[in-house]
Amino acid sequence: MPGLIHDSDEHRAIRESVGGIADSYGPQYFLQRARSGQDVGELWKDLGAAGLLGVHLPEEFGGGGGGMSEAVVVVEELAAHGMPMLIWVISPAICGSILSHHGSHHMKERWLPGIADGTQKMAFSITEPDAGSNSHNIKTTAHKTATGWVLSGSKYYISAIDQCDAVLVVARDVEKSGPEKSRLSLFVVPTDSPGLTYQQIDTSIVSPDKQFTVFLDEVAVGGDSLIGEAGNGLRQVFDGLNPERILVGAICGGVGRYAVSKAADYAKQRLVWSTPIGAHQGIAHPLAESHIAVEVGRMATARSAELFDAGQPAGEAANIAKFAASEAALKALDQAIQTHGGNGLSHEYGLSELWFITRLMRTAPVSREMVLNFVAQTSLGLPRSY
């Protein structure tokens, strides 16, 4: 169904390319893989071959030379076809963006082409059991050695590391930190490194991209594993975290579109006493409100991507987009399930499986409460609450 976002010719071509590939697999392929604990390697390979994983990465390193606005189109369109892909947000968006902005030339040559064409994936590990949203409280340490660093600690809720060739680790740099302030450094760590292990977390999320606890037991890495400047990781990591928030907005925009479209089609076809249920305001008005909220979230997401691509401060816009889009998607999905009645819980209709991954977006990568804290303090100038 038409929305308020009017694509440029380039964006329309990207959207059509994504839609064509997604349609060739169908949402049931995605759901069946998710239910069985398998990844979607064939889909990923086709997206990479079509240039749809690296649209925002530099052409010099195998990307499309676009920006976050192009990435939003890809991620949203996949979700609008019933395929919310966390690994897209993690590997090309977070890790690819951080490497693109701060990696050495050698590091970019080593990783970006593979990330762009889908032959390599990189996980991202910042969250810890006792740190949560407080990155200043990270306990995983990086000790400088004569040949590089040694990393020790654990990370929590790390997505899809079982699919990845490497993981981008955020650690407290022991040499740069003091009693009053922790300084962070970023490292690329191959997932087959001695001392790196992981364990799956059992969750209710139906997704090919599983969640893991990651253990780093005296993992030795070379000097060329450091991203950018030692001790400057907090500033560097936000070149990945703002894209993460923007693309979570894109996933939610796509899920919202998918849910409203499914519900509208069903409401037109489902007859009760010879009348389509969509003729009743009790069905029509909530769906109309859902459509409005989803479109507002999409516009906020598009605007945050424009600011990021223009090199403007994008933190406020990215957080607002993530908040608005995730709230809208969850309400739209709930209304779509309600519109379908008992069928809303049937695997045939592919709605109920999206519930928990969409619900996750209210909490991750930053909770709605922390977004409200940010807006209250940064946008409104209110006193800090923590």
C-alpha positions in Angstrom: 0.0 0.0 0.0 1.2 3.5 -0.7 2.9 5.4 2.1 4.2 9.0 2.7 7.8 8.2 1.8 8.3 9.0 -1.9 11.4 7.3 -3.2 14.0 8.8 -5.5 14.6 6.8 -8.7 17.7 5.2 -7.1 15.8 4.3 -3.9 12.9 2.9 -5.9 15.4 0.7 -7.8 16.9 -0.5 -4.6 13.5 -1.3 -3.1 12.4 -3.2 -6.2 15.7 -5.2 -6.2 15.2 -6.1 -2.5 11.6 -7.0 -3.0 12.3 -9.2 -6.0 14.9 -11.2 -4.0 12.7 -11.4 -0.9 9.7 -12.5 -3.0 11.8 -15.3 -4.6 12.1 -16.8 -1.1 8.9 -15.7 0.7 8.2 -15.0 4.3 7.6 -18.7 5.1 11.2 -19.5 4.1 12.4 -17.0 6.7 10.0 -18.3 9.4 10.8 -21.9 8.8 14.6 -21.2 9.1 13.9 -19.2 12.2 11.8 -21.9 13.8 14.4 -24.6 13.0 17.4 -22.6 14.3 18.9 -22.3 10.8 20.4 -19.2 9.2 19.3 -17.7 5.9 22.6 -18.2 4.1 21.1 -18.4 0.6 19.2 -15.2 1.0 22.2 -13.5 2.4 24.4 -14.6 -0.5 21.9 -13.3 -3.0 21.6 -10.0 -1.3 25.4 -9.7 -1.2 25.7 -10.6 -4.9 23.1 -7.9 -5.8 25.1 -5.3 -3.9 22.4 -4.9 -1.2 24.6 -5.5 1.9 27.1 -2.8 1.3 25.0 0.0 -0.2 26.3 2.4 2.4 30.0 1.3 2.4 32.8 3.0 0.3 33.1 1.9 -3.3 36.8 1.6 -2.8 36.2 -1.3 -0.5 33.5 -3.1 -2.5 30.5 -1.1 -1.3 27.9 0.9 -3.2 29.1 4.3 -2.1 25.7 5.4 -0.7 24.8 6.2 2.8 22.5 5.3 5.7 19.5 6.5 3.6 20.1 3.6 1.2 20.7 1.2 4.0 17.3 2.1 5.5 15.6 1.3 2.2 17.2 -2.2 2.1 16.5 -3.1 5.8 13.0 -1.7 5.8 12.0 -3.5 2.6 13.3 -6.8 3.9 11.2 -6.4 7.0 8.2 -5.3 4.9 8.4 -8.7 3.3 8.4 -10.5 6.6 12.2 -10.7 7.0 13.4 -8.5 9.9 17.2 -9.2 9.7 19.2 -8.4 12.9 22.4 -9.5 11.2 22.1 -6.8 8.6 22.0 -4.2 11.3 24.9 -5.7 13.1 27.5 -6.7 10.4 27.1 -4.2 7.5 25.6 -1.4 9.6 27.3 -1.3 13.0 30.6 -3.0 12.2 30.8 -1.9 8.6 30.2 1.8 9.6 32.7 1.7 12.5 35.4 0.1 10.3 34.6 2.6 7.5 35.1 5.6 9.7 37.9 4.4 12.0 39.6 1.3 10.6 43.1 1.4 9.1 43.4 1.0 5.3 44.6 -2.6 5.9 41.7 -3.4 8.1 39.2 -2.0 5.6 40.8 -4.0 2.8 40.6 -7.1 5.0 37.0 -6.9 6.1 34.8 -4.4 4.2 34.7 -6.2 0.8 33.6 -9.5 2.5 31.0 -7.7 4.6 29.7 -5.9 1.5 29.4 -9.0 -0.7 28.1 -11.3 2.1 31.0 -13.7 2.2 32.0 -12.5 5.7 30.0 -11.4 8.7 31.1 -9.6 11.9 29.3 -9.6 15.2 29.3 -6.7 17.6 29.8 -7.1 21.4 29.3 -4.2 23.8 26.6 -5.4 26.2 27.6 -7.0 29.4 25.6 -8.7 32.2 26.3 -5.9 34.7 26.8 -2.9 32.3 23.6 -2.9 30.2 23.2 0.6 28.8 26.0 2.0 30.9 29.0 1.6 28.6 31.2 3.4 31.2 30.8 0.3 33.4 32.2 -2.2 31.0 34.3 -4.8 32.8 35.9 -6.6 29.8 39.5 -5.5 29.8 42.2 -5.0 27.2 45.8 -5.2 28.5 48.6 -4.0 26.3 51.3 -6.5 25.5 54.6 -6.3 23.6 52.8 -7.7 20.5 49.2 -6.5 20.9 46.5 -6.9 23.5 45.0 -9.5 25.7 41.2 -9.4 26.2 39.4 -10.8 29.2 35.7 -10.7 30.2 32.3 -11.6 29.0 29.6 -10.1 26.8 25.8 -10.7 26.9 23.0 -10.8 24.3 25.4 -10.9 21.4 23.5 -11.6 18.2 24.5 -14.1 15.5 28.1 -14.7 16.6 27.7 -18.3 15.5 27.4 -17.1 11.9 30.3 -14.7 12.0 34.0 -14.7 11.1 34.9 -12.1 13.6 33.5 -10.0 16.4 34.0 -6.3 17.1 34.8 -6.2 20.9 34.4 -3.0 23.0 36.7 -3.3 26.0 38.0 -1.1 28.9 41.6 -0.1 28.0 43.4 -0.7 31.3 46.4 1.5 30.4 44.2 4.4 29.3 41.7 4.2 32.2 41.9 5.6 35.7 39.9 5.3 38.9 37.6 8.1 37.9 37.0 7.3 34.2 37.1 4.2 32.0 38.5 4.6 28.5 37.4 2.2 25.8 39.2 0.6 22.9 37.7 -1.4 20.0 39.1 -4.6 18.5 38.4 -7.0 15.7 38.7 -10.5 17.1 38.4 -13.6 14.8 35.7 -15.9 16.3 38.1 -18.9 16.1 40.6 -17.2 18.4 41.9 -19.4 21.3 40.0 -18.4 24.5 36.9 -17.1 22.7 33.8 -19.2 23.4 30.1 -18.6 23.3 26.9 -20.1 24.6 23.4 -19.7 23.2 20.8 -17.9 25.3 17.3 -19.5 25.2 14.8 -16.8 24.3 11.3 -16.5 22.9 12.6 -14.6 19.8 11.8 -16.4 16.5 14.7 -15.3 14.3 17.5 -16.9 12.4 19.8 -14.6 14.4 20.2 -16.2 17.8 21.5 -14.6 21.0 24.7 -15.6 22.9 26.8 -15.0 25.9 30.4 -14.6 24.8 33.4 -15.5 27.0 36.9 -14.0 26.4 39.4 -15.9 28.4 42.8 -14.2 27.9 42.3 -13.8 24.2 45.5 -12.6 22.5 45.1 -10.3 19.5 47.8 -8.6 17.4 48.4 -4.9 17.2 46.6 -4.7 13.9 43.3 -5.7 15.6 42.9 -2.3 17.2 40.3 0.0 15.5 41.3 3.6 15.4 42.9 5.2 18.5 43.4 3.3 21.7 41.2 4.8 24.5 39.0 6.7 22.1 36.5 3.9 21.6 33.4 5.6 23.1 33.5 8.3 20.5 34.3 5.8 17.7 31.5 3.4 18.7 28.8 6.0 18.2 29.6 5.9 14.5 28.0 2.4 14.7 25.4 3.0 17.4 23.6 5.8 15.6 23.3 3.6 12.5 22.1 0.8 14.7 19.3 3.0 16.1 18.4 4.3 12.6 18.2 0.8 11.1 16.2 -0.6 14.1 13.8 2.2 13.1 13.9 0.8 9.5 13.2 -2.8 10.7 10.3 -1.5 12.7 9.0 0.6 9.8 9.1 -2.6 7.6 7.4 -4.8 10.3 4.7 -2.1 10.7 4.1 -2.0 6.9 3.9 -5.8 6.8 1.4 -6.0 9.7 -0.9 -3.2 8.5 -0.9 -4.6 4.9 -1.7 -8.1 6.1 -4.5 -6.8 8.3 -6.0 -4.6 5.7 -6.0 -7.4 3.1 -7.7 -9.7 5.6 -10.2 -7.1 6.7 -11.3 -6.7 3.0 -11.7 -10.4 2.5 -13.1 -11.7 5.8 -16.9 -11.7 5.7 -19.2 -11.8 8.7 -22.9 -11.8 7.9 -22.0 -10.9 4.2 -20.1 -7.8 5.2 -16.3 -7.4 5.1 -15.1 -6.8 8.7 -13.1 -3.8 7.4 -16.4 -1.9 6.9 -16.7 -1.7 10.7 -15.0 1.3 12.4 -14.0 -1.0 15.2 -11.6 -2.6 12.8 -11.0 0.2 10.3 -10.1 3.0 12.8 -7.4 1.1 14.7 -5.8 0.0 11.5 -5.9 3.6 10.2 -4.2 4.8 13.4 -1.6 2.1 13.1 -0.9 3.2 9.5 -0.5 6.8 10.6 1.9 5.9 13.4 4.0 3.6 11.2 4.3 6.3 8.6 5.4 8.9 11.2 8.0 6.4 12.3 9.2 5.9 8.8 9.5 9.6 8.2 11.5 10.1 11.4 13.8 7.2 10.4 14.3 8.7 6.9 15.1 12.1 8.4 17.6 10.7 10.9 19.4 8.9 8.0 19.6 12.1 6.1 21.2 13.9 9.0 23.7 11.1 9.5 24.6 11.1 5.8 25.0 14.9 5.9 27.5 14.7 8.7 25.1 16.5 11.0 24.5 15.6 14.7 22.1 12.7 14.4 21.9 11.3 18.0 18.6 13.0 18.8 17.0 12.1 15.5 18.2 8.5 15.6 16.8 8.0 19.1 13.5 9.6 18.3 13.2 7.4 15.1 14.0 4.3 17.0 11.4 5.1 19.7 8.6 6.2 17.4 9.1 3.3 14.9 9.3 0.6 17.5 6.2 1.8 19.4 4.3 2.0 16.1 5.4 -1.4 14.9 4.4 -3.2 18.1 1.0 -1.6 18.1 0.5 -2.3 14.4 1.4 -5.9 14.9 -0.9 -6.3 17.9 -3.7 -4.8 15.9 -3.0 -7.0 12.9 -3.2 -10.1 15.1 -6.4 -8.8 16.7 -7.9 -8.2 13.2 -7.2 -11.8 12.2 -8.9 -13.1 15.3 -7.8 -16.7 16.0 -6.0 -16.8 12.7 -3.6 -14.1 14.0 -2.0 -16.9 16.1 -1.7 -19.3 13.2 1.7 -20.0 11.7 0.0 -19.8 8.3 -0.4 -16.0 8.6 3.1 -15.3 9.8 2.2 -12.6 12.3 2.5 -14.1 15.8 6.1 -15.1 15.2 7.1 -11.5 14.7 5.8 -10.5 18.1 8.9 -11.1 20.2 11.4 -9.8 17.8 9.4 -6.6 17.5 8.9 -6.5 21.2 12.7 -6.7 21.5 13.0 -3.5 19.6 11.4 -1.6 22.5 14.3 -2.7 24.7 17.2 -3.0 22.3 19.6 -1.6 21.3 18.6 1.1 23.8 15.5 0.9 25.9 12.6 3.3 25.5 13.3 4.5 29.0 16.9 5.5 28.1 15.6 7.2 25.0 13.3 9.2 27.1 16.2 10.0 29.5 18.2 11.2 26.5 15.5 13.4 25.1 14.6 14.8 28.5 18.1 15.8 29.3 19.5 16.6 25.8 16.5 18.0 24.0 14.7 19.6 26.9 17.6 20.5 29.1 16.1 18.8 32.2 18.3 17.7 35.1 20.0 14.3 34.8 18.1 11.4 36.4 21.1 9.1 36.8 
